[in-house]
């Protein structure tokens, strides 16, 4: 044995030395990873051929090994770490020679690239990375981030530490729109650091809050880190739980767990939202507390007046808080008492399949013992009783096709029990009422008559829904009845939008906020998966940037506004009408009319998007945005390919199995996960999150995802941990990004001292999530997937 080390240990050392050497050499990281894999494989192959790499493997033919097997110990838990006294045999790290290993690696890398990069199931989710990158870079290059920061600074500036708080708020906004740490830190550093220093802010606080806020893009969805982690975590969790079920003696994970072993990117977005907001609040609270203790280092700043109309406290309280809360609370109360609810008369053509037992009970004795150990005796007894009751009733009721008479009867029953006011129309009218109330709040001196007319229109819409429209009324007839009330409401909302546009805060914050809510809402609400939502975000960002450019050039932005309305019209028509004209016999006239309107709206929206692209192209914005998007996306996919090659090298000489055996030698799951978290934290000093996700996680993933921990909690903990390592001196990537754009008077020492409190806040945040995992799981549990 070379240097007294096992051959596999030496192989791992060689791989990581080549990887770190390649990264530190200054060679592009995307290519350094693949090169490190090839070079390390050549070195290991040469040493193995020279007989210098000897692996001390357990002698599976020995009597001691046979005794362990006869005692019921499973072969996959027997390792040199758990049973160091077992007899060993010496063998090369490539038992069949490096030529066979290389041949297998070439075959595997082709298959993996096909599965994960070119044509696999995860490629659709990975396309979301491209769209989110395009969305973020567009917002950053179009100066929308600059507008946000300036406006927020005017709002929070008069408070102690207000500029720092505004940086946190804008950092959270940019995190939710870009998901790119480097872009957010650089943008915030260029925009806010000089302003904070000019207003006598401490360099430590200024640099610390900028670096910390920039890293929120790691965790606040839609985060690229979550997208990439999610595509990997889903596969790792499914495979690890299947292996766990097999070890437990069960046929599959569904039988053993009682639920599918599935985790999606959309679910991870839901899980990441509350922890991300929690970290942002902790940052803001620290900045505010620091200003209270050291007022001279974080003074209140008045950054000039705004164009906003003065509003008294009573007016603000009434129209901006009291009335909106009353509207929302009233709608929720009416929903609880059944006045507001679903008016859908859709009836399935088949009956539902009868309820099965909570757990499968027709399993082997070994699986039964494992399931009782996992779920508890009471859960097993309950499942047995459920299964017995189902068998006594003739077994699980199978689905049957309903007759036309049965379908008509069920429809009549649903119509009789339907709520007087539909949920969809309520949401639209509450939104319209909120707009009218806020318009009154931000411009009390404005003409109130259009707002009152709009309020009358809302009342007429609701009255028409109650008195004239039944759940069975066709969508076309409903539109005709609602036409005049909706027109009255739209008139009031149009005038309200004009009032709101005069308020600087709403004018700057509302458009990107709506875009973020549309993207995140469609994902978190389970309406669509991340890829279409990302496409919506990218298109919205382009149109938003074009709108801002047209306003800067004193040109009419009506094309962009009408295109946005066309998108909304498409959605409303698609929700209320059946547009499947090619697949339905006997299409009604109103469906054809709705289809033509929807198609016209779609064409106009497409024209608006192309027009927006033309505006940005003429302004010199679109070309660098596309170039930067291509650069970032190419880097991501190149690192993905190179990391697959490096992983296969580690697998080929047994390195992955060796690391997993070491982790499995600990009996406590928390201990194993803590070790993994510490390793990831240290690796975060020198490796980018992409390298960690694609190189380290596939190695340790089968262990940490193969236990009893919730996979959502595991994934979010990893993401927050990587965020912490981005901040930690001396190698945190966010520090280098900020150092590159900081003025000369800001030293590296200022940056290191400034981020130290935020690193502690990150550690506190990790501890909170460690001891209270419900913070991660509460939102996915509340929102159906």
DOPA-743636 format. One line per field, with one value per residue (C-alpha): residue number from 1; residue in one letter; x, y, z. Coordinates in steps of 0.02 Angstrom, whole numbers. Layout:
REM DOPA-743636
k: [NUM_...]
r: [A_...]
u: [X_...]
v: [Y_...]
w: [Z_...]
This chain:
REM DOPA-743636
k: [1_2_3_4_5_6_7_8_9_10_11_12_13_14_15_16_17_18_19_20_21_22_23_24_25_26_27_28_29_30_31_32_33_34_35_36_37_38_39_40_41_42_43_44_45_46_47_48_49_50_51_52_53_54_55_56_57_58_59_60_61_62_63_64_65_66_67_68_69_70_71_72_73_74_75_76_77_78_79_80_81_82_83_84_85_86_87_88_89_90_91_92_93_94_95_96_97_98_99_100_101_102_103_104_105_106_107_108_109_110_111_112_113_114_115_116_117_118_119_120_121_122_123_124_125_126_127_128_129_130_131_132_133_134_135_136_137_138_139_140_141_142_143_144_145_146_147_148_149_150_151_152_153_154_155_156_157_158_159_160_161_162_163_164_165_166_167_168_169_170_171_172_173_174_175_176_177_178_179_180_181_182_183_184_185_186_187_188_189_190_191_192_193_194_195_196_197_198_199_200_201_202_203_204_205_206_207_208_209_210_211_212_213_214_215_216_217_218_219_220_221_222_223_224_225_226_227_228_229_230_231_232_233_234_235_236_237_238_239_240_241_242_243_244_245_246_247_248_249_250_251_252_253_254_255_256_257_258_259_260_261_262_263_264_265_266_267_268_269_270_271_272_273_274_275_276_277_278_279_280_281_282_283_284_285_286_287_288_289_290_291_292_293_294_295_296_297_298_299_300_301_302_303_304_305_306_307_308_309_310_311_312_313_314_315_316_317_318_319_320_321_322_323_324_325_326_327_328_329_330_331_332_333_334_335_336_337_338_339_340_341_342_343_344_345_346_347_348_349_350_351_352_353_354_355_356_357_358_359_360_361_362_363_364_365_366_367_368_369_370_371_372_373_374_375_376_377_378_379_380_381_382_383_384_385_386_387_388_389_390_391_392_393_394_395_396_397_398_399_400_401_402_403_404_405_406_407_408_409_410_411_412_413_414_415_416_417_418_419_420_421_422_423_424_425_426_427_428_429_430_431_432_433_434_435_436_437_438_439_440_441_442_443_444_445_446_447_448_449_450_451_452_453_454_455_456_457_458_459_460_461_462_463_464_465_466_467_468_469_470_471_472_473_474_475_476_477_478_479_480_481_482_483_484_485_486_487_488_489_490_491_492_493_494_495_496_497_498_499_500_501_502_503_504_505_506_507_508_509_510_511_512_513_514_515_516_517_518_519_520_521_522_523_524_525_526_527_528_529_530_531_532_533_534_535_536_537_538_539_540_541_542_543_544_545_546_547_548_549_550_551_552_553_554_555_556_557_558_559_560_561_562_563_564_565_566_567_568_569_570_571_572_573_574_575_576_577_578_579_580_581_582_583_584_585_586_587_588_589_590_591_592_593_594_595_596_597_598_599_600_601_602_603_604_605_606_607_608_609_610_611_612_613_614_615_616_617_618_619_620_621_622_623_624_625_626_627_628_629_630_631_632_633_634_635_636_637_638_639_640_641_642_643_644_645_646_647_648_649_650_651_652_653_654_655_656_657_658_659_660_661_662_663_664_665_666_667_668_669_670_671_672_673_674_675_676_677_678_679_680_681_682_683_684_685_686_687_688_689_690_691_692_693_694_695_696_697_698_699_700_701_702_703_704_705_706_707_708_709_710_711_712_713_714_715_716_717_718_719_720_721_722_723_724_725_726_727_728_729_730_731_732_733_734_735_736_737_738_739_740_741_742_743_744_745_746_747_748_749_750_751_752_753_754_755_756_757_758_759_760_761_762_763_764_765_766_767_768_769_770_771_772_773_774_775_776_777_778_779_780_781_782_783_784_785]
r: [X_X_X_X_X_X_X_X_X_X_X_X_X_X_X_X_X_X_X_X_X_X_X_X_X_X_X_X_X_X_X_X_X_X_X_X_X_X_X_X_X_X_X_X_X_X_X_X_X_X_X_X_X_X_X_X_X_X_X_X_X_X_X_X_X_X_X_X_X_X_X_X_X_X_X_X_X_X_X_X_X_X_X_X_X_X_X_X_X_X_X_X_X_X_X_X_X_X_X_X_X_X_X_X_X_X_X_X_X_X_X_X_X_X_X_X_X_X_X_X_X_X_X_X_X_X_X_X_X_X_X_X_X_X_X_X_X_X_X_X_X_X_X_X_X_X_X_X_X_X_X_X_X_X_X_X_X_X_X_X_X_X_X_X_X_X_X_X_X_X_X_X_X_X_X_X_X_X_X_X_X_X_X_X_X_X_X_X_X_X_X_X_X_X_X_X_X_X_X_X_X_X_X_X_X_X_X_X_X_X_X_X_X_X_X_X_X_X_X_X_X_X_X_X_X_X_X_X_X_X_X_X_X_X_X_X_X_X_X_X_X_X_X_X_X_X_X_X_X_X_X_X_X_X_X_X_X_X_X_X_X_X_X_X_X_X_X_X_X_X_X_X_X_X_X_X_X_X_X_X_X_X_X_X_X_X_X_X_X_X_X_X_X_X_X_X_X_X_X_X_X_X_X_X_X_X_X_X_X_X_X_X_X_X_X_X_X_X_X_X_X_X_X_X_X_X_X_X_X_X_X_X_X_X_X_X_X_X_X_X_X_X_X_X_X_X_X_X_X_X_X_X_X_X_X_X_X_X_X_X_X_X_X_X_X_X_X_X_X_X_X_X_X_X_X_X_X_X_X_X_X_X_X_X_X_X_X_X_X_X_X_X_X_X_X_X_X_X_X_X_X_X_X_X_X_X_X_X_X_X_X_X_X_X_X_X_X_X_X_X_X_X_X_X_X_X_X_X_X_X_X_X_X_X_X_X_X_X_X_X_X_X_X_X_X_X_X_X_X_X_X_X_X_X_X_X_X_X_X_X_X_X_X_X_X_X_X_X_X_X_X_X_X_X_X_X_X_X_X_X_X_X_X_X_X_X_X_X_X_X_X_X_X_X_X_X_X_X_X_X_X_X_X_X_X_X_X_X_X_X_X_X_X_X_X_X_X_X_X_X_X_X_X_X_X_X_X_X_X_X_X_X_X_X_X_X_X_X_X_X_X_X_X_X_X_X_X_X_X_X_X_X_X_X_X_X_X_X_X_X_X_X_X_X_X_X_X_X_X_X_X_X_X_X_X_X_X_X_X_X_X_X_X_X_X_X_X_X_X_X_X_X_X_X_X_X_X_X_X_X_X_X_X_X_X_X_X_X_X_X_X_X_X_X_X_X_X_X_X_X_X_X_X_X_X_X_X_X_X_X_X_X_X_X_X_X_X_X_X_X_X_X_X_X_X_X_X_X_X_X_X_X_X_X_X_X_X_X_X_X_X_X_X_X_X_X_X_X_X_X_X_X_X_X_X_X_X_X_X_X_X_X_X_X_X_X_X_X_X_X_X_X_X_X_X_X_X_X_X_X_X_X_X_X_X_X_X_X_X_X_X_X_X_X_X_X_X_X_X_X_X_X_X_X_X_X_X_X_X_X_X_X_X_X_X_X_X_X_X_X_X_X_X_X_X_X_X_X_X_X_X_X_X_X_X_X_X_X_X_X_X_X_X_X_X_X_X_X_X_X_X_X_X_X_X_X_X_X_X_X_X_X_X_X_X]
u: [0_65_99_0_-163_-292_-288_-463_-415_-266_-378_-498_-354_-290_-462_-489_-311_-336_-505_-443_-286_-387_-503_-363_-263_-377_-435_-624_-710_-833_-686_-572_-694_-696_-508_-483_-582_-476_-308_-351_-410_-245_-142_-243_-236_-46_-22_-140_-49_115_39_51_-135_-198_-374_-402_-569_-666_-642_-820_-765_-703_-791_-810_-904_-1014_-1053_-1112_-1226_-1297_-1329_-1446_-1328_-1364_-1219_-1237_-1206_-1046_-896_-717_-775_-911_-816_-630_-576_-646_-516_-459_-395_-288_-351_-315_-431_-479_-516_-539_-408_-416_-458_-625_-659_-624_-737_-878_-849_-864_-1026_-1097_-1053_-1143_-1297_-1295_-1277_-1423_-1528_-1485_-1435_-1506_-1664_-1696_-1843_-1750_-1713_-1882_-1847_-1670_-1742_-1816_-1636_-1617_-1783_-1749_-1575_-1650_-1782_-1655_-1528_-1664_-1726_-1549_-1491_-1650_-1615_-1773_-1664_-1597_-1774_-1819_-1669_-1694_-1878_-1852_-1713_-1833_-1964_-1851_-1713_-1790_-1786_-1628_-1531_-1660_-1539_-1479_-1659_-1697_-1549_-1620_-1793_-1723_-1605_-1756_-1843_-1693_-1672_-1852_-1823_-1646_-1593_-1411_-1298_-1159_-1275_-1370_-1213_-1132_-1290_-1319_-1136_-1134_-1301_-1310_-1133_-1080_-1245_-1226_-1046_-1091_-1221_-1094_-1143_-1014_-918_-936_-1126_-1142_-1036_-1107_-1289_-1254_-1161_-1289_-1439_-1360_-1349_-1537_-1546_-1483_-1642_-1786_-1880_-1872_-1692_-1579_-1498_-1668_-1703_-1538_-1545_-1725_-1691_-1554_-1644_-1797_-1694_-1585_-1732_-1831_-1683_-1625_-1798_-1818_-1653_-1711_-1872_-1777_-1663_-1818_-1884_-2024_-2058_-2053_-2046_-2234_-2270_-2140_-2172_-2359_-2335_-2242_-2057_-2071_-2007_-2028_-1950_-2119_-2133_-1957_-2005_-2148_-2029_-1899_-2014_-2037_-1852_-1801_-1918_-1861_-1679_-1723_-1817_-1669_-1554_-1671_-1693_-1505_-1482_-1617_-1548_-1370_-1434_-1519_-1359_-1241_-1344_-1190_-1141_-1314_-1400_-1573_-1563_-1687_-1654_-1766_-1952_-2061_-2201_-2323_-2472_-2475_-2591_-2651_-2634_-2821_-2838_-2693_-2762_-2937_-2902_-2733_-2762_-2939_-3040_-2922_-2922_-3111_-3132_-3019_-3088_-3266_-3234_-3156_-3303_-3430_-3332_-3340_-3531_-3556_-3604_-3445_-3384_-3364_-3502_-3423_-3544_-3407_-3443_-3324_-3386_-3325_-3352_-3206_-3103_-3145_-3030_-2891_-2810_-2687_-2546_-2525_-2546_-2520_-2331_-2197_-2160_-1995_-2080_-2216_-2087_-2000_-2163_-2214_-2045_-2066_-2250_-2286_-2396_-2553_-2538_-2514_-2665_-2771_-2720_-2760_-2933_-2962_-2911_-3026_-3173_-3140_-3130_-3292_-3377_-3322_-3151_-3097_-3236_-3183_-3218_-3374_-3438_-3588_-3743_-3807_-3949_-3828_-3719_-3871_-3926_-3756_-3751_-3921_-3864_-3706_-3808_-3930_-3786_-3681_-3635_-3730_-3568_-3426_-3248_-3172_-3286_-3257_-3068_-3085_-3203_-3100_-2947_-3044_-3109_-2931_-2873_-3011_-2976_-2789_-2818_-2924_-2788_-2642_-2737_-2868_-2887_-2929_-3102_-3194_-3337_-3248_-3203_-3383_-3441_-3318_-3384_-3562_-3502_-3431_-3598_-3690_-3573_-3603_-3792_-3797_-3703_-3828_-3992_-3967_-3830_-3850_-3709_-3787_-3789_-3671_-3512_-3570_-3735_-3642_-3525_-3672_-3757_-3595_-3544_-3614_-3571_-3395_-3378_-3430_-3306_-3168_-3199_-3174_-3020_-2943_-2958_-2893_-2742_-2705_-2708_-2597_-2473_-2444_-2377_-2192_-2185_-2327_-2268_-2095_-2134_-2301_-2250_-2103_-2204_-2347_-2222_-2145_-2316_-2373_-2220_-2211_-2400_-2419_-2283_-2327_-2512_-2483_-2555_-2404_-2227_-2071_-2031_-2189_-2187_-2007_-2056_-2195_-2069_-1944_-2076_-2145_-1972_-1942_-2108_-2078_-1907_-1979_-2115_-1984_-1878_-2025_-2069_-1889_-1895_-2064_-2145_-2315_-2307_-2486_-2431_-2349_-2498_-2624_-2516_-2519_-2708_-2714_-2623_-2747_-2890_-2819_-2812_-2990_-3061_-2965_-3031_-3214_-3233_-3194_-3072_-3041_-3124_-3024_-3059_-3242_-3390_-3528_-3433_-3552_-3556_-3500_-3349_-3300_-3321_-3218_-3084_-3072_-3059_-2927_-2829_-2834_-2777_-2637_-2577_-2579_-2483_-2354_-2341_-2318_-2177_-2090_-2115_-2038_-1888_-1869_-1875_-1740_-1636_-1638_-1591_-1440_-1511_-1570_-1404_-1301_-1446_-1453_-1263_-1252_-1395_-1309_-1146_-1222_-1330_-1185_-1079_-1213_-1233_-1046_-1017_-1157_-1069_-896_-960_-1040_-870_-785_-919_-896_-708_-742_-866_-748_-617_-743_-728_-914_-949_-806_-875_-1051_-988_-901_-1060_-1167_-1050_-1131_-1289_-1362_-1441_-1417_-1232_-1217_-1313_-1211_-1049_-1115_-1168_-997_-911_-1025_-993_-804_-814_-920_-763_-677_-812_-957_-1132_-1139_-986_-1053_-1225_-1161_-1004_-1032_-1220_-1230_-1099_-1176_-1357_-1396_-1354_-1438_-1592_-1603_-1654_-1808_-1780_-1904_-1820_-1886_-1802_-1639_-1634_-1674_-1545_-1415_-1466_-1455_-1288_-1219_-1284_-1188_-1026_-1046_-1028_-893_-718_-592_-654_-839_-885_-1001_-853_-752_-899_-918_-731_-728_-852_-815_-727_-545_-584_-675_-544_-553_-548_-706_-794_-735_-787_-951_-1008_-960_-1124_-1224_-1132_-1186_-1364_-1354_-1294_-1437_-1556_-1486_-1506_-1687_-1723_-1630_-1736_-1898_-1911_-2096_-2039_-1988_-2133_-2280_-2311_-2302_-2420_-2546_-2539_-2601_-2480]
v: [0_172_284_162_217_110_120_191_327_375_377_497_610_613_656_801_867_868_951_1088_1112_1132_1259_1359_1358_1491_1375_1390_1289_1209_1127_1106_981_866_885_842_682_629_672_591_432_425_445_315_194_213_184_35_-43_-22_-116_33_50_-94_-99_-192_-273_-384_-569_-624_-806_-803_-891_-728_-649_-802_-795_-614_-660_-807_-690_-588_-445_-383_-385_-202_-141_-244_-130_-108_41_-51_-217_-173_-344_-445_-536_-437_-478_-368_-323_-186_-35_-87_-273_-304_-180_4_-35_-113_31_159_67_67_251_299_201_273_453_438_366_495_641_573_550_711_835_791_687_630_665_804_905_994_1052_1104_1214_1317_1367_1452_1544_1601_1662_1759_1833_1889_1961_2057_2138_2180_2252_2355_2459_2398_2346_2523_2593_2471_2517_2705_2695_2579_2691_2839_2737_2661_2793_2903_2753_2708_2590_2620_2607_2437_2378_2438_2337_2181_2212_2240_2092_1982_2054_2019_1846_1806_1871_1818_1672_1712_1757_1838_1950_2006_2046_2141_2238_2284_2328_2446_2528_2541_2535_2710_2784_2703_2761_2940_2943_2893_2711_2597_2505_2345_2356_2413_2273_2142_2179_2184_2018_1933_1999_1946_1766_1758_1704_1535_1498_1615_1538_1534_1488_1406_1312_1238_1192_1102_1022_970_879_781_758_681_543_516_507_387_270_279_239_95_25_55_-40_-186_-192_-192_-344_-251_-254_-65_103_132_-26_13_200_200_344_373_417_575_752_885_1054_1137_1060_1118_1295_1286_1221_1357_1508_1522_1491_1620_1751_1707_1739_1905_1959_1910_2016_2166_2149_2145_2300_2393_2336_2385_2560_2579_2532_2629_2772_2863_2712_2686_2855_2894_2974_3084_3052_3189_3199_3095_3137_3053_3151_3183_3061_3078_2934_2909_2903_2782_2672_2670_2642_2555_2440_2441_2421_2291_2186_2199_2147_1995_1944_1966_1857_1722_1729_1714_1566_1482_1500_1438_1600_1595_1431_1324_1326_1192_1059_948_765_623_491_356_328_347_195_142_186_61_26_156_28_-128_-280_-425_-422_-542_-566_-475_-326_-329_-316_-173_-79_-98_-31_118_161_88_-56_50_108_-72_-132_7_-42_-226_-177_-68_-210_-332_-212_-185_-374_-401_-272_-365_-289_-120_-44_-31_118_104_208_315_313_477_476_457_598_712_668_709_874_922_879_986_1132_1123_1129_1259_1423_1579_1669_1583_1580_1644_1796_1834_1838_1957_2072_2074_2119_2258_2322_2320_2423_2551_2561_2583_2715_2811_2791_2852_2999_3065_3228_3139_3134_3001_2980_2856_2751_2751_2702_2558_2504_2506_2397_2271_2264_2240_2098_2007_2037_1970_1815_1786_1830_1799_1670_1491_1363_1282_1446_1435_1539_1636_1688_1733_1847_1936_1963_2024_2134_2300_2276_2224_2375_2489_2402_2413_2600_2628_2515_2606_2772_2689_2623_2801_2860_2716_2751_2924_2845_2813_2663_2573_2620_2546_2399_2338_2277_2167_2111_2055_1963_1874_1830_1764_1653_1592_1582_1467_1353_1358_1341_1184_1264_1222_1158_1269_1266_1350_1468_1514_1546_1661_1750_1773_1842_1954_2021_2063_2155_2244_2300_2360_2457_2545_2584_2657_2767_2828_2875_2964_2840_2761_2590_2546_2397_2318_2359_2288_2133_2105_2123_2001_1871_1897_1881_1717_1648_1703_1630_1468_1449_1480_1403_1234_1277_1099_1127_992_852_881_833_960_1114_1252_1424_1508_1392_1443_1627_1605_1513_1652_1784_1682_1652_1837_1881_1752_1824_2000_1944_1860_2020_2119_2004_2020_2208_2212_2113_2238_2385_2307_2260_2438_2502_2385_2286_2123_2072_2075_1993_1848_1835_1830_1705_1591_1606_1562_1421_1347_1351_1260_1122_1105_1086_957_855_873_828_669_620_655_558_407_411_408_265_165_135_115_289_322_154_185_356_288_143_266_368_213_155_283_220_394_478_650_617_567_719_834_764_792_970_1010_940_1040_1196_1177_1132_1288_1392_1331_1255_1340_1276_1195_1087_1038_994_888_812_793_771_617_533_570_581_393_398_560_532_348_375_436_623_722_749_928_969_887_983_1153_1125_1092_1249_1359_1279_1322_1499_1510_1451_1584_1715_1641_1719_1699_1607_1648_1681_1826_1914_1905_1969_2118_2150_2166_2312_2396_2566_2579_2648_2485_2358_2170_2182_2287_2155_2011_2100_2154_1980_1897_1942_1884_1718_1698_1742_1609_1482_1533_1511_1338_1295_1354_1245_1100_1105_1161_1068_1114_1285_1196_1074_1184_1265_1103_1023_1166_1182_1030_962]
w: [0_-49_103_209_128_43_-147_-155_-30_-137_-291_-205_-153_-332_-400_-280_-302_-491_-471_-355_-458_-617_-536_-456_-618_-692_-831_-863_-727_-849_-940_-789_-712_-863_-882_-699_-726_-876_-795_-629_-717_-813_-653_-559_-705_-716_-529_-533_-680_-584_-438_-321_-283_-178_-108_56_22_142_111_74_77_256_400_496_350_332_519_504_359_456_604_493_451_274_154_105_284_306_278_337_440_536_550_545_611_466_358_206_34_-76_-249_-376_-380_-557_-531_-719_-776_-817_-1000_-950_-831_-967_-1090_-962_-923_-1106_-1122_-961_-1002_-1169_-1082_-942_-1061_-1160_-1002_-910_-1045_-1215_-1206_-1028_-915_-824_-982_-976_-798_-845_-981_-839_-796_-965_-945_-767_-816_-962_-846_-717_-837_-930_-770_-717_-884_-910_-752_-666_-517_-510_-502_-363_-259_-279_-233_-85_-20_-22_72_206_207_343_463_562_451_316_171_233_252_75_11_94_18_-156_-134_-98_-252_-363_-287_-334_-510_-552_-443_-486_-340_-439_-540_-385_-282_-425_-463_-281_-257_-405_-364_-175_-103_-162_-99_72_91_39_177_311_325_401_263_363_372_192_119_236_197_9_7_118_22_-142_-85_-55_-237_-177_-80_-126_-273_-419_-376_-504_-360_-313_-495_-516_-343_-373_-535_-446_-280_-363_-444_-290_-169_-278_-305_-123_-55_-176_-112_66_33_-43_109_220_125_34_-152_-179_-91_-108_-8_124_145_113_-9_-174_-157_-262_-239_-374_-409_-383_-210_-168_-221_-96_37_5_12_202_244_114_183_360_316_232_389_499_390_398_587_611_503_601_769_717_673_842_934_818_746_679_573_496_500_439_266_173_-11_-79_-100_-212_-329_-212_-149_39_128_307_429_440_251_234_373_301_116_116_265_335_175_95_254_265_83_99_269_208_55_164_286_145_76_246_256_78_-7_-111_-184_-337_-469_-576_-641_-711_-675_-710_-830_-710_-526_-408_-360_-183_-40_-8_160_223_208_103_215_94_117_176_359_340_257_389_528_438_408_591_643_526_550_722_778_789_608_552_654_580_403_440_506_352_236_327_313_127_97_194_83_-74_-101_-165_-268_-449_-561_-670_-816_-772_-881_-958_-832_-686_-753_-771_-595_-523_-618_-551_-376_-394_-463_-318_-193_-286_-201_-259_-306_-399_-334_-496_-512_-327_-351_-499_-407_-247_-351_-435_-268_-196_-344_-317_-130_-153_-287_-164_-32_-137_-214_-93_-190_-353_-427_-330_-454_-572_-421_-361_-536_-532_-362_-432_-574_-449_-358_-524_-574_-410_-418_-596_-538_-398_-487_-673_-693_-637_-634_-787_-886_-1033_-1033_-1186_-1107_-946_-1042_-1124_-954_-875_-1022_-960_-773_-822_-936_-791_-675_-805_-824_-638_-633_-781_-691_-532_-626_-680_-500_-445_-585_-512_-351_-371_-254_-340_-514_-483_-371_-438_-614_-560_-409_-521_-632_-483_-411_-580_-598_-419_-399_-549_-478_-294_-330_-432_-590_-695_-679_-672_-858_-926_-777_-818_-999_-936_-826_-967_-1085_-947_-908_-1091_-1104_-939_-996_-1161_-1069_-964_-1117_-1211_-1062_-1051_-1236_-1214_-1333_-1308_-1221_-1272_-1376_-1223_-1111_-1235_-1258_-1071_-1072_-1218_-1113_-971_-1095_-1161_-984_-942_-1103_-1079_-902_-947_-1121_-1197_-1337_-1397_-1564_-1655_-1532_-1493_-1602_-1624_-1566_-1511_-1589_-1427_-1418_-1595_-1552_-1392_-1490_-1619_-1483_-1390_-1550_-1594_-1418_-1431_-1597_-1527_-1372_-1484_-1586_-1425_-1371_-1540_-1534_-1360_-1423_-1565_-1444_-1334_-1486_-1553_-1379_-1373_-1227_-1305_-1383_-1222_-1129_-1252_-1255_-1064_-1054_-1179_-1082_-913_-982_-1081_-924_-826_-954_-985_-798_-796_-931_-852_-680_-749_-816_-650_-557_-668_-635_-448_-471_-582_-446_-306_-230_-223_-138_-16_38_55_162_276_298_325_463_579_660_690_538_614_634_452_392_504_431_254_296_368_213_98_201_183_-2_-28_5_-152_-263_-346_-309_-481_-446_-275_-343_-486_-409_-222_-205_-320_-208_-38_-100_-92_94_150_42_89_271_361_336_232_61_53_219_164_0_77_215_80_-15_141_185_13_37_201_121_-14_123_234_228_158_3_-6_-188_-144_-64_-224_-326_-209_-199_-389_-391_-223_-225_-171_3_45_96_99_289_286_183_295_454_375_325_490_579_429_427_609_558_423_550_666_519_486_670_667_516_599_757_675_508_499_435_275_262_315_146_42_168_151_-38_-137_-267]
